[in-house]
């Protein structure tokens, strides 16, 4: 698939947000790698799958 224009930019921003959240999560290293690859290889489907079931960034209390 080809993503262009404002929709492609929005998808890029959402995927970057997902990857940062995956890396900041408490999941195992293997799980982080698999989720990151899924988001990178299948941008739209990977993002939706991460949004529904993926690891979230750990919340830090100040």
Buried (B, 14 or more C-beta within 10 A) or exposed (E): EEEEEEEEEEBEEBBEBBBEBBEBBEBEEEBBEBBBEBBEEEBBEBBBBBEEEBBEEEEEEE
